[in-house]
Amino acid sequence: MNDSQSSEKSRNRRIVKRPDADVLVVGAGPAGTVAATLLARHGARVRLLDRAVFPRDKLCGDTVNPGTLAALRRLRLAGAVDTCGLPIHGMRLSGANGVVVDGRYPDGLVGRALLRRHLDWMLLQDAVAAGVQFDPSVSVRRAIVEDHVVAGVVLDGGRELRASVTIAADGRRSALAFGLGLAAHPPAPRRWAIGAYFDVPADTATRTLGEMHVRGGHYIGVAPVPGGLTNVCLVKSWRAGDAAVADPRAAIVDALARDPLLADRFAGATMTTAPVVLGPLAVDAEKRSIDGLLLAGDAAGFIDPMTGDGLRFAIRGAELTAAAALDSLANGWDAVHARLAQARRAEFAGKWRFNRTVRSLVASKSAVAIAAAGARFAPAVLRRVMIYSGDCDVARSTC
């Protein structure tokens, strides 16, 4: 063999560069950080990316229901939540006709209330402690797709990061899921959320309850948070150009002032933060999938959060996604997506149906009136619904 042939053979045997990580997780919300933590505990090299600098604010109802709290405890991730969160002993639900029902969680179960900026920061610290490399202020532009397989991501500026598995946990407007046509906002419903914190004088009656006030066409969530403030979230159907979205402060103040149950209570309240707008809320995930990529959290689908169980979908869904990632690293991608989809259906299908039913009910003024009338005469049924919303059965089975 002459020198030129040897040189050519050497070039053909170029060493393939080792991927930057076994798993890239895009998005450091609860789904992303929990998945990253579990993968790192199993020995995977994990890089976690987020466009924000943490801690950062996030619109949320700020409550962790008993089922979610039980899942965090089982995963050894609840220590800071238990220490810093306010105990929530149940839910107060009110209807348009003035009916009010308090549903206490059974068997001593509790949830917790704390700011999402604090919850996300706590979970992120757990991820870093587990060995996850965290890169803040990193914006992902698109996925790298080679031979119909996702091989990593392209960042702003054109830099590439490569991994054997990429997890899109970058929220309801996921650059990866939307960019690849794997998720989209459905034409209906087109609900938006407006959230802010209030200082409410002498607001002590319900400091141990989360609240949901259902009216025809909208609902208002109220929750206490550490520091004596009260979280208020207004969710209603709007379009991006509507005046309410353009002036969210006026929208949330007006909704409280017009509400027969909340008007007096918030009459002397001070809004302590600028309102945050989020929408459209609903996200539908396509059934198709791409090898190399897994979806988690809101990027995998999002239903209106009025039942308060969005965080359990994120936490438990992250656990299932992490298991699928480990499966693919060990055995390749054959049937990984099918097994993950089956596991998600087995875990969440009943709750998804329940949430869609509740969502449809809130959209109809007549349905709200009928449900409120039924609650007046059969409050025990409504209390059972609230217990189901809180994932109390899940918490019992976990204990």
Residue pairs with C-beta under 8 A, 6 or more apart in sequence:
1 9
17 162
19 152
19 162
19 163
19 164
20 47
20 152
20 161
20 162
20 163
21 45
21 46
21 47
21 133
21 161
21 162
21 163
22 39
22 44
22 45
22 46
22 163
22 164
22 165
22 329
23 36
23 39
23 44
23 45
23 46
23 47
23 163
23 164
23 165
23 166
23 167
23 325
23 329
24 46
24 47
24 49
24 152
24 153
24 161
24 162
24 163
24 165
24 166
24 167
25 32
25 33
25 35
25 36
25 39
25 46
25 47
25 48
25 49
25 132
25 166
25 167
25 169
26 32
26 49
26 50
26 140
26 153
26 166
26 167
26 168
26 169
26 170
26 174
26 175
26 176
27 49
27 50
27 168
27 169
27 170
27 171
27 174
27 296
27 297
27 299
28 36
28 48
28 49
28 50
28 52
28 54
28 120
28 124
28 127
28 134
28 136
28 169
29 58
29 120
29 169
29 171
29 297
29 298
29 314
30 119
30 120
30 123
30 297
30 311
30 314
30 315
30 318
31 169
31 296
31 297
31 298
31 299
31 314
31 315
31 317
31 318
31 321
32 48
32 50
32 167
32 169
32 170
32 296
32 297
32 318
33 48
33 120
33 123
33 124
33 126
33 127
33 132
33 318
34 75
34 77
34 123
34 127
34 314
34 315
34 318
34 319
34 322
35 167
35 169
35 296
35 318
35 319
35 321
35 322
35 325
36 46
36 48
36 127
36 130
36 132
37 75
37 77
37 123
37 126
37 127
37 130
37 132
38 75
38 318
38 319
38 322
39 46
39 132
39 322
39 325
39 326
40 46
40 127
40 130
40 131
40 132
41 130
42 322
42 326
44 325
44 326
44 329
45 133
46 131
46 132
46 133
47 132
47 133
47 134
47 135
47 161
47 163
48 124
48 127
48 132
48 133
48 134
48 135
49 135
49 138
49 140
49 153
49 161
50 134
50 135
50 136
50 138
50 170
51 137
51 138
51 139
51 140
52 136
52 137
53 136
53 137
54 120
54 121
54 124
54 136
55 117
55 118
55 120
55 121
56 117
56 120
57 115
57 116
57 117
57 276
58 116
58 117
58 120
59 116
59 193
59 195
59 233
59 276
59 277
59 278
60 116
60 195
60 231
61 210
61 221
61 223
61 231
61 233
61 305
61 308
61 310
62 113
62 114
62 115
62 116
62 223
62 225
62 231
63 88
63 111
63 112
63 113
63 210
63 223
63 308
64 72
64 81
64 85
64 88
64 111
64 112
64 113
64 114
64 119
64 311
65 88
65 111
65 308
65 309
65 311
65 312
65 389
65 390
65 391
66 105
66 109
66 110
66 111
66 390
66 391
66 392
66 394
66 395
67 309
67 312
67 390
67 391
67 392
67 393
67 394
67 395
67 398
68 111
68 309
68 311
68 312
68 315
68 391
69 78
69 81
69 82
69 110
69 111
69 112
69 395
70 391
70 394
70 395
70 398
70 399
71 312
71 315
71 316
71 319
71 394
71 398
72 78
72 81
72 315
73 82
73 398
74 398
75 315
75 319
77 123
77 126
80 122
80 125
81 112
81 114
81 119
81 122
82 112
84 114
84 118
84 122
84 226
85 112
85 113
85 114
85 226
86 112
86 113
86 114
86 207
86 208
86 224
86 225
86 226
87 110
87 111
87 112
87 208
88 110
88 111
88 112
88 113
88 208
88 209
88 210
88 223
88 224
89 104
89 105
89 110
89 111
89 208
89 209
90 102
90 103
90 104
90 105
90 208
90 209
90 210
90 386
90 390
91 102
91 103
91 209
91 210
91 211
91 212
91 308
91 386
91 389
91 390
92 100
92 101
92 102
92 103
92 206
92 209
92 210
92 211
92 212
93 100
93 101
93 103
93 211
93 212
93 213
93 214
93 375
93 382
93 386
94 100
94 101
94 211
94 212
94 213
94 214
94 261
95 214
95 368
95 369
95 371
95 372
95 375
96 214
96 215
96 216
96 365
96 368
96 369
96 372
97 369
97 372
97 373
97 376
98 260
98 261
99 372
99 373
99 375
99 376
100 261
101 375
101 379
101 382
101 383
101 386
102 209
102 383
103 382
103 383
103 385
103 386
103 387
104 383
105 111
105 387
105 390
105 392
106 387
106 392
107 392
107 396
109 390
109 392
109 395
109 396
111 210
111 390
113 210
113 223
113 224
113 225
113 226
113 231
114 225
114 226
115 225
115 226
118 226
124 134
127 134
128 134
138 155
138 156
139 155
139 156
140 153
140 154
140 155
140 156
140 170
140 175
140 176
141 153
141 154
141 155
141 156
141 175
142 153
142 154
142 175
142 176
142 179
143 150
143 152
143 153
143 154
143 166
143 176
143 179
143 180
143 293
144 150
144 151
144 152
144 153
144 154
144 160
144 162
145 151
145 180
145 290
145 292
148 290
148 291
149 290
149 291
149 292
149 333
150 166
150 180
150 290
150 291
150 292
150 293
151 162
151 163
151 166
151 292
152 160
152 161
152 162
152 163
152 166
153 160
153 161
153 166
153 176
154 160
155 161
164 292
164 328
164 329
165 292
165 293
165 294
165 325
165 328
165 329
166 176
166 292
166 293
166 294
167 293
167 294
167 295
167 296
167 321
167 325
168 174
168 176
168 177
168 293
168 294
168 295
168 296
168 299
169 295
169 296
169 297
169 299
169 318
169 321
170 176
170 177
170 299
171 297
171 298
171 299
172 278
172 281
172 283
172 298
172 299
172 302
174 183
174 295
174 298
174 299
176 182
176 293
176 299
177 183
177 285
177 295
177 299
177 300
178 184
180 290
180 293
181 286
182 285
182 286
182 288
182 289
182 290
182 293
182 295
183 283
183 284
183 285
183 286
183 295
183 299
183 300
183 301
184 283
184 284
184 286
185 280
185 282
185 283
185 284
186 282
186 283
186 284
189 237
189 280
189 281
189 282
189 304
189 359
189 363
190 237
190 238
190 239
190 279
190 280
190 282
191 235
191 236
191 237
191 238
191 279
191 280
191 281
191 282
191 304
192 235
192 236
192 237
192 238
192 245
192 277
192 278
192 279
192 280
192 281
193 233
193 234
193 235
193 277
193 278
193 279
193 281
194 233
194 234
194 235
194 244
194 245
194 248
194 251
194 252
194 275
194 276
194 277
194 278
195 231
195 232
195 233
195 234
195 252
195 275
195 276
195 278
196 232
196 248
196 249
196 252
196 271
196 272
196 273
196 274
196 275
196 276
197 225
197 229
197 230
197 231
197 232
197 271
197 272
197 273
198 229
198 230
198 232
198 266
198 269
198 270
198 271
198 272
199 228
199 229
199 230
199 269
199 270
199 272
200 230
200 265
200 266
200 268
200 269
201 268
201 269
203 224
203 230
203 265
203 269
206 222
206 224
207 224
208 224
210 221
210 222
210 223
210 308
211 221
211 222
211 223
212 219
212 220
212 221
212 222
212 306
212 308
213 219
213 220
213 221
213 222
213 259
213 261
213 262
214 306
214 361
214 362
214 368
214 371
214 372
215 259
215 368
216 364
216 365
216 368
216 369
217 236
217 237
217 362
217 363
217 365
218 234
218 235
218 236
218 237
218 255
218 362
219 234
219 235
219 236
219 306
219 362
220 232
220 233
220 234
220 235
220 255
220 256
220 259
220 262
221 231
221 232
221 233
221 235
221 306
221 308
222 230
222 231
222 232
222 233
222 262
223 230
223 231
224 230
224 231
225 231
229 272
230 269
232 252
232 256
232 266
234 251
234 252
234 255
235 281
235 304
235 306
236 244
236 255
237 363
238 244
238 245
238 279
239 245
240 279
244 250
244 251
245 251
245 277
245 279
248 275
248 276
248 277
249 271
249 274
249 275
251 275
252 271
252 275
253 271
256 262
256 263
256 266
256 269
257 263
257 266
257 267
281 302
281 304
281 305
282 302
282 303
282 304
283 298
283 299
283 301
283 302
284 301
285 295
285 299
285 300
285 301
287 341
289 337
289 341
291 333
291 336
291 337
292 333
294 321
294 324
294 325
294 328
294 337
294 340
295 321
296 314
296 317
296 318
296 321
297 313
297 314
297 317
297 318
298 310
298 314
300 317
300 321
300 344
302 310
303 352
303 355
303 356
303 359
304 355
304 358
304 359
304 362
306 355
306 358
306 359
306 362
307 351
307 354
307 355
307 358
307 389
308 389
308 390
309 351
309 355
309 389
309 390
309 391
312 391
312 394
313 348
313 351
316 347
316 348
317 344
317 347
317 348
320 340
320 343
320 344
320 347
321 340
323 340
323 343
324 336
324 337
324 339
324 340
324 343
327 336
327 339
328 336
351 391
354 388
354 389
360 367
361 367
361 368
361 371
362 368
374 381
374 382
375 381
375 382
387 393
